[in-house]
Amino acid sequence: KNAFTNQGYDFDCWVLYREEDGKYYTNNGWQSYEDMLTSGYLLATFEENSTWELDGLWTAGCENAREFSFVAIWKEAGSEPEVEPVTNPFTDVKPTDYFYDPVLWAVDEGVTSGLTPTTFGPKSTCTRAQVVTFLWRAMGEPAPSSYANPFTDVKPGDYFYEAVLWAVEQGITNGLSATSFGASQPCTRAQVATFLWRTMGKPAPSDGYCPFGDVAANAYYYQAVLWAVENGVTSGLSPSSFGPNAECSRAQIVTFLYRAIEE
């Protein structure tokens, strides 16, 4: 790395040069000189028959070593954008909180924002409209293929309008009735586990054992709960109780999303 001074370039990596056909070996396989010069790369070769120590491995003694040379790859300085660390603007989200990383992830990815510039509201109850909107945003805000809307409580001007239509269209959820989505109703643990399970394609849990006395085998959320617990998305409120009807907070919802989608 220090053998060359290339003004305007930063050291990037080492590659092998094969004299037989004049190609360079990279993560993309053997490439031509022209390929290597794309994207602002510069090549700098070493003296023939030199011995170099790379990552603790000596090149001397390799079979047919004379057929290869090591090449230093340099890239234009500043061509790699700096990744700015995610900052935490919320006074109610601490590094020791179980939802710390999920909240920062959700805000950074545009899944949600704070209730104010300095408060996230982790204990605030999450509604059905909010949950499907978070999920829709996490999935890239796909447009529904149809805008037919049977729900009187979902209007075109609502922030959750497209999210609800998409979620219903994809079979992730449906209304509480034929004409009501229940947008302002709190989302329960059973509901969010089911939303996530359906979003992931309804994967079958590998273990059919259910330790929860409040999760019946004929419940619509039975397999969703087993999948969520098996995959670390959530756990029970106790070893024998899942709490399917318990209302979910904002902190819990973004944590479930983070564990199901990001991790």
ZATORZA-106653 format. One record per residue (C-alpha): residue number from 1; chain; x, y, z. Coordinates in Angstrom, 3 decimals, always signed. Example, Ala and Ser with C-alpha at 12.3 -4.5 7.8 and 13.67 -1.06 7.14 Angstrom:
<recs>
- num, chaine, x, y, z
- 1, A, +12.300, -4.500, +7.800 $
- 2, A, +13.670, -1.060, +7.140 $
</recs>
This chain:
<recs>
- num, chaine, x, y, z
- 1, A, +0.000, +0.000, +0.000 $
- 2, A, +2.825, +2.402, +0.816 $
- 3, A, +4.993, +1.381, -2.163 $
- 4, A, +3.278, +3.857, -4.466 $
- 5, A, +2.159, +7.442, -4.202 $
- 6, A, -0.714, +8.152, -6.571 $
- 7, A, -1.928, +11.686, -6.218 $
- 8, A, -5.699, +11.817, -6.362 $
- 9, A, -6.110, +8.057, -5.824 $
- 10, A, -6.800, +5.880, -2.783 $
- 11, A, -5.610, +2.293, -2.386 $
- 12, A, -8.509, -0.124, -2.969 $
- 13, A, -7.295, -3.759, -3.039 $
- 14, A, -4.794, -6.291, -4.418 $
- 15, A, -5.466, -8.559, -7.412 $
- 16, A, -3.590, -11.211, -9.388 $
- 17, A, -2.404, -10.524, -12.938 $
- 18, A, -2.220, -13.538, -15.272 $
- 19, A, +0.447, -13.097, -17.928 $
- 20, A, -0.974, -15.886, -20.108 $
- 21, A, -3.914, -13.793, -21.303 $
- 22, A, -3.261, -10.435, -19.651 $
- 23, A, -6.263, -10.578, -17.343 $
- 24, A, -6.794, -9.569, -13.725 $
- 25, A, -8.520, -11.678, -11.083 $
- 26, A, -11.114, -9.847, -8.970 $
- 27, A, -14.312, -10.704, -7.097 $
- 28, A, -15.969, -10.727, -10.519 $
- 29, A, -13.523, -13.304, -11.892 $
- 30, A, -10.878, -12.710, -14.564 $
- 31, A, -11.283, -9.299, -16.187 $
- 32, A, -9.559, -7.494, -19.020 $
- 33, A, -7.407, -4.395, -18.645 $
- 34, A, -10.184, -2.291, -20.163 $
- 35, A, -12.704, -3.624, -17.646 $
- 36, A, -10.370, -2.800, -14.790 $
- 37, A, -9.970, +0.791, -15.961 $
- 38, A, -13.685, +1.495, -15.679 $
- 39, A, -15.175, +3.242, -12.668 $
- 40, A, -12.042, +5.315, -12.059 $
- 41, A, -9.621, +2.476, -11.312 $
- 42, A, -5.832, +2.761, -11.747 $
- 43, A, -3.409, -0.187, -11.934 $
- 44, A, +0.090, -0.224, -10.453 $
- 45, A, +2.222, -3.358, -10.944 $
- 46, A, +5.102, -4.582, -8.790 $
- 47, A, +8.546, -5.656, -9.868 $
- 48, A, +8.798, -9.141, -11.330 $
- 49, A, +9.855, -11.935, -8.956 $
- 50, A, +9.245, -9.768, -5.868 $
- 51, A, +7.893, -11.429, -2.742 $
- 52, A, +5.003, -9.749, -0.936 $
- 53, A, +3.198, -10.570, +2.288 $
- 54, A, -0.563, -10.111, +2.019 $
- 55, A, -2.862, -10.839, +4.948 $
- 56, A, -0.169, -13.010, +6.503 $
- 57, A, +0.220, -15.247, +3.430 $
- 58, A, +3.487, -15.282, +1.428 $
- 59, A, +3.271, -15.411, -2.349 $
- 60, A, +6.677, -17.069, -2.668 $
- 61, A, +6.599, -20.804, -3.338 $
- 62, A, +3.253, -20.791, -5.146 $
- 63, A, +2.963, -23.296, -7.963 $
- 64, A, +3.672, -21.556, -11.272 $
- 65, A, +4.201, -18.325, -9.331 $
- 66, A, +6.181, -16.803, -12.218 $
- 67, A, +3.017, -16.837, -14.338 $
- 68, A, +1.357, -14.332, -12.030 $
- 69, A, +2.086, -10.856, -10.705 $
- 70, A, +0.372, -8.921, -7.951 $
- 71, A, -1.305, -5.656, -8.922 $
- 72, A, -2.345, -2.831, -6.641 $
- 73, A, -5.743, -1.380, -7.437 $
- 74, A, -6.270, +2.305, -6.765 $
- 75, A, -9.505, +4.226, -7.010 $
- 76, A, -10.142, +7.916, -7.464 $
- 77, A, -10.013, +9.649, -4.102 $
- 78, A, -13.427, +10.511, -2.802 $
- 79, A, -15.238, +8.202, -5.223 $
- 80, A, -16.737, +6.239, -2.338 $
- 81, A, -19.379, +8.336, -0.543 $
- 82, A, -18.963, +8.619, +3.188 $
- 83, A, -21.664, +6.898, +5.181 $
- 84, A, -22.919, +9.254, +7.815 $
- 85, A, -23.737, +7.659, +11.161 $
- 86, A, -27.381, +7.589, +12.133 $
- 87, A, -28.043, +10.034, +14.923 $
- 88, A, -30.714, +9.745, +17.579 $
- 89, A, -32.834, +12.886, +18.002 $
- 90, A, -35.267, +11.308, +20.472 $
- 91, A, -35.083, +11.922, +24.207 $
- 92, A, -37.387, +8.932, +24.862 $
- 93, A, -35.203, +6.423, +22.980 $
- 94, A, -32.091, +5.330, +24.887 $
- 95, A, -29.202, +3.090, +23.743 $
- 96, A, -30.168, +0.560, +26.421 $
- 97, A, -33.766, +0.229, +25.164 $
- 98, A, -34.636, -2.989, +23.299 $
- 99, A, -36.169, -0.828, +20.560 $
- 100, A, -33.181, +1.520, +20.128 $
- 101, A, -31.789, +0.016, +16.897 $
- 102, A, -35.247, -0.678, +15.420 $
- 103, A, -36.369, +2.924, +15.974 $
- 104, A, -33.244, +4.390, +14.368 $
- 105, A, -33.591, +1.924, +11.480 $
- 106, A, -37.272, +2.766, +10.973 $
- 107, A, -36.635, +6.509, +10.951 $
- 108, A, -33.563, +6.207, +8.715 $
- 109, A, -35.475, +4.031, +6.214 $
- 110, A, -38.502, +6.333, +6.180 $
- 111, A, -40.747, +3.699, +7.734 $
- 112, A, -41.931, +6.174, +10.338 $
- 113, A, -40.882, +9.355, +12.109 $
- 114, A, -41.183, +10.764, +15.577 $
- 115, A, -44.345, +12.202, +17.067 $
- 116, A, -42.280, +15.383, +17.395 $
- 117, A, -38.714, +16.229, +16.308 $
- 118, A, -37.442, +15.104, +19.734 $
- 119, A, -39.909, +12.395, +20.832 $
- 120, A, -40.663, +9.061, +19.203 $
- 121, A, -43.509, +8.047, +21.461 $
- 122, A, -42.428, +4.438, +22.017 $
- 123, A, -45.277, +3.711, +24.445 $
- 124, A, -48.014, +5.206, +22.262 $
- 125, A, -50.520, +2.697, +20.923 $
- 126, A, -50.154, +1.803, +17.246 $
- 127, A, -53.288, +1.728, +15.101 $
- 128, A, -54.080, -0.664, +12.263 $
- 129, A, -53.607, +2.172, +9.778 $
- 130, A, -50.176, +2.982, +11.191 $
- 131, A, -49.022, -0.636, +11.161 $
- 132, A, -49.954, -1.315, +7.532 $
- 133, A, -48.369, +2.016, +6.565 $
- 134, A, -45.122, +1.112, +8.345 $
- 135, A, -45.145, -2.270, +6.610 $
- 136, A, -45.962, -0.747, +3.218 $
- 137, A, -43.111, +1.741, +3.516 $
- 138, A, -40.690, -0.966, +4.651 $
- 139, A, -41.588, -2.936, +1.517 $
- 140, A, -40.825, +0.012, -0.757 $
- 141, A, -44.274, +1.665, -1.003 $
- 142, A, -45.596, -0.534, -3.839 $
- 143, A, -48.619, +0.879, -5.624 $
- 144, A, -51.806, -1.195, -5.503 $
- 145, A, -52.873, -2.529, -8.885 $
- 146, A, -56.462, -1.432, -8.219 $
- 147, A, -57.870, +1.554, -6.377 $
- 148, A, -61.260, +0.008, -5.764 $
- 149, A, -61.945, +0.869, -2.135 $
- 150, A, -64.785, -0.712, -0.138 $
- 151, A, -63.936, +1.038, +3.145 $
- 152, A, -65.800, +4.115, +4.344 $
- 153, A, -63.035, +4.906, +6.868 $
- 154, A, -60.255, +4.980, +4.248 $
- 155, A, -60.244, +8.126, +2.087 $
- 156, A, -57.997, +9.065, -0.880 $
- 157, A, -56.463, +11.903, +1.146 $
- 158, A, -55.467, +9.694, +4.088 $
- 159, A, -51.743, +8.989, +4.570 $
- 160, A, -52.606, +5.287, +4.810 $
- 161, A, -54.841, +5.149, +1.706 $
- 162, A, -52.463, +3.350, -0.675 $
- 163, A, -50.974, +1.268, +2.147 $
- 164, A, -54.378, -0.150, +3.100 $
- 165, A, -55.387, -0.886, -0.498 $
- 166, A, -52.038, -2.606, -1.115 $
- 167, A, -52.228, -4.654, +2.098 $
- 168, A, -55.771, -5.848, +1.368 $
- 169, A, -54.913, -6.593, -2.254 $
- 170, A, -51.903, -8.681, -1.171 $
- 171, A, -53.956, -10.642, +1.344 $
- 172, A, -51.916, -9.248, +4.252 $
- 173, A, -55.052, -8.078, +6.020 $
- 174, A, -58.680, -7.260, +5.372 $
- 175, A, -61.300, -5.048, +6.928 $
- 176, A, -62.966, -5.523, +10.255 $
- 177, A, -66.135, -5.642, +8.179 $
- 178, A, -66.983, -5.446, +4.484 $
- 179, A, -67.095, -1.640, +4.649 $
- 180, A, -64.829, -0.757, +7.576 $
- 181, A, -61.078, -1.245, +7.776 $
- 182, A, -60.833, -0.145, +11.397 $
- 183, A, -58.088, +2.335, +10.599 $
- 184, A, -58.097, +3.976, +14.025 $
- 185, A, -58.441, +0.729, +15.967 $
- 186, A, -55.399, -0.396, +17.989 $
- 187, A, -53.367, -3.165, +16.389 $
- 188, A, -53.061, -6.318, +18.488 $
- 189, A, -50.122, -8.681, +18.846 $
- 190, A, -52.021, -11.395, +16.974 $
- 191, A, -52.778, -9.023, +14.103 $
- 192, A, -49.228, -7.741, +13.585 $
- 193, A, -47.761, -11.251, +13.794 $
- 194, A, -50.233, -12.301, +11.094 $
- 195, A, -49.506, -9.246, +8.908 $
- 196, A, -45.786, -9.998, +8.973 $
- 197, A, -46.252, -13.724, +8.438 $
- 198, A, -48.436, -13.142, +5.383 $
- 199, A, -45.995, -10.548, +4.027 $
- 200, A, -43.200, -13.112, +4.246 $
- 201, A, -45.244, -15.612, +2.215 $
- 202, A, -46.881, -17.589, +5.047 $
- 203, A, -43.847, -19.759, +5.832 $
- 204, A, -44.684, -22.891, +7.769 $
- 205, A, -43.085, -23.058, +11.227 $
- 206, A, -40.622, -25.908, +11.508 $
- 207, A, -41.915, -26.881, +14.944 $
- 208, A, -45.644, -27.338, +15.422 $
- 209, A, -45.425, -27.167, +19.198 $
- 210, A, -47.297, -24.254, +20.767 $
- 211, A, -46.526, -23.413, +24.407 $
- 212, A, -49.215, -20.733, +24.682 $
- 213, A, -52.544, -21.535, +26.299 $
- 214, A, -54.146, -18.477, +24.669 $
- 215, A, -53.254, -19.451, +21.083 $
- 216, A, -55.780, -22.038, +19.899 $
- 217, A, -54.919, -24.359, +17.037 $
- 218, A, -57.924, -23.093, +15.039 $
- 219, A, -57.099, -19.389, +15.539 $
- 220, A, -56.353, -17.420, +12.358 $
- 221, A, -53.038, -16.331, +13.899 $
- 222, A, -51.904, -19.785, +15.110 $
- 223, A, -49.202, -20.465, +12.496 $
- 224, A, -48.238, -16.784, +12.386 $
- 225, A, -47.532, -16.763, +16.118 $
- 226, A, -45.478, -19.970, +15.953 $
- 227, A, -43.483, -18.552, +13.022 $
- 228, A, -42.914, -15.207, +14.752 $
- 229, A, -41.678, -16.821, +17.964 $
- 230, A, -39.555, -19.377, +16.113 $
- 231, A, -37.845, -16.623, +14.088 $
- 232, A, -37.282, -14.264, +17.000 $
- 233, A, -39.744, -11.632, +15.772 $
- 234, A, -41.441, -11.653, +19.153 $
- 235, A, -41.984, -13.905, +22.147 $
- 236, A, -44.755, -14.550, +24.606 $
- 237, A, -45.751, -12.220, +27.413 $
- 238, A, -44.910, -15.225, +29.574 $
- 239, A, -43.763, -18.793, +28.863 $
- 240, A, -47.403, -19.898, +28.607 $
- 241, A, -49.163, -16.753, +27.357 $
- 242, A, -48.728, -14.921, +24.042 $
- 243, A, -51.255, -12.159, +24.699 $
- 244, A, -52.867, -12.160, +21.236 $
- 245, A, -55.363, -9.431, +22.115 $
- 246, A, -52.841, -7.123, +23.791 $
- 247, A, -52.493, -3.784, +22.023 $
- 248, A, -49.121, -2.969, +20.464 $
- 249, A, -47.053, +0.145, +21.039 $
- 250, A, -45.022, +2.019, +18.447 $
- 251, A, -41.818, +0.647, +19.941 $
- 252, A, -43.090, -2.931, +19.692 $
- 253, A, -44.281, -2.558, +16.097 $
- 254, A, -41.037, -1.124, +14.731 $
- 255, A, -39.127, -3.815, +16.651 $
- 256, A, -41.234, -6.596, +15.117 $
- 257, A, -40.734, -5.056, +11.657 $
- 258, A, -36.992, -4.702, +12.173 $
- 259, A, -36.588, -8.286, +13.306 $
- 260, A, -38.760, -9.711, +10.511 $
- 261, A, -37.440, -7.624, +7.619 $
- 262, A, -34.026, -6.200, +8.430 $
- 263, A, -32.406, -8.903, +10.572 $
</recs>
